[in-house]
């Protein structure tokens, strides 16, 4: 069975498990980094180095994605100032100006985009978040937050750089392993996404049920944070593949 075809079912399953079976989900936390590393390794197998270098040189697209991801989404969050308590609004701004999720590379490829373009965009987004996230939180929310640069560097090294190098090693030295990993990669990564959803939501399950009305209202800015950058990114792309990649990278 091609599990990747049922991506959204697995996402909903991960959310449901996080909400209604949070106990086991809290045990996933220590394995988040290894799971992300495995996801990145499988996503990197199909990336062509020449194509990735070409994508990385496209500085206009890079600047556009960074602007949309940090500034435009941050401005979208600012629209909700006054609609939520100050601490909730601060949380919205922090989420809005956060960098791309590491899983973006897989998601871009899954939906028909380019992993070779998504990977450098995601990596640069996370590196620059050390400066951009605190700066934009101060601009949009008037608050100060600290970002651990060593923690971000460690995460990028362990969950992006090393898995990417391991994937290239597999392609070069163990070609017999490459084909089965490529064949089942989307399915494995889909299961990983479900596990990450379960592990992420589980610790907050009690809070979510205790504040159901607030959670329902937060769906509105949550959808805006995804829809606005995706549409803008889609319109910027020169072709369908690039539109999907920029849209996903800007909004996830």
WODAMO-V474016 format. One record per backbone hydrogen bond with DSSP energy under -0.5 kcal/mol. NH is the residue of the N-H (numbers start at 1). CO is the residue of the C=O. Records with the same first field share a line. If there is no record, write none. Layout:
BEGIN
NH = CO  CO
END
This chain:
BEGIN
3 = 1
5 = 2
6 = 3
7 = 4
10 = 6
11 = 7
12 = 8
13 = 9
14 = 10
15 = 11
16 = 12
17 = 13
18 = 14
19 = 15
20 = 16
21 = 17
25 = 21
26 = 22  23
27 = 24
28 = 25
29 = 26
31 = 28
32 = 29
35 = 31
36 = 32
37 = 33
38 = 34
39 = 35
40 = 36
41 = 37
42 = 38
43 = 39
44 = 40
45 = 41
47 = 44
49 = 47
52 = 48
53 = 49
54 = 50
55 = 51
56 = 52
57 = 53
58 = 55
59 = 57
62 = 58
63 = 59
64 = 60
65 = 61
66 = 62
67 = 63
68 = 64
69 = 65
70 = 66
71 = 66  67
72 = 67
73 = 68
74 = 70
75 = 71
76 = 72
77 = 73
78 = 74
79 = 75  76
80 = 77
81 = 78
82 = 84
83 = 80
84 = 80
89 = 85
90 = 86
91 = 87
92 = 88
93 = 89
94 = 90
95 = 91
96 = 92
97 = 93
98 = 95
104 = 101
105 = 102
107 = 103
108 = 104
109 = 105
110 = 106
111 = 107
112 = 109
113 = 108
114 = 241
115 = 113
118 = 114
119 = 115
120 = 116
121 = 117
122 = 118
123 = 119
124 = 120
125 = 121
126 = 122
127 = 123
128 = 124
129 = 125
130 = 127
131 = 128
132 = 128
133 = 129
134 = 129
135 = 131
136 = 132
137 = 133
138 = 134
139 = 135
140 = 136
141 = 137
142 = 137  138
143 = 137
149 = 147
152 = 148
153 = 149
154 = 150
155 = 151
156 = 152
157 = 153
158 = 154
159 = 155
160 = 156
161 = 156
162 = 157
164 = 160
165 = 161
166 = 162
167 = 163
168 = 164
169 = 165
170 = 166
171 = 167
172 = 168
173 = 169
174 = 169  170
177 = 174
178 = 174
179 = 175
180 = 176
181 = 177
182 = 178
183 = 179
184 = 180
185 = 181
186 = 182
188 = 184
189 = 185
190 = 186
191 = 187
192 = 188
193 = 189
194 = 190
195 = 191
196 = 192
197 = 193
198 = 194
199 = 195
200 = 196
201 = 197
202 = 198
203 = 199
204 = 201
205 = 202
208 = 204
209 = 205
210 = 206
211 = 207  208
212 = 209
215 = 211
216 = 212
217 = 213
218 = 214
219 = 215  216
220 = 217
221 = 217
222 = 218
223 = 219
224 = 220
225 = 221
226 = 222
227 = 223
228 = 224
230 = 226
231 = 227
232 = 228
233 = 229
234 = 230
235 = 231
236 = 232
237 = 233
243 = 239
244 = 240
245 = 241
246 = 242
247 = 243
248 = 244
249 = 245
250 = 246
251 = 247
252 = 248
END
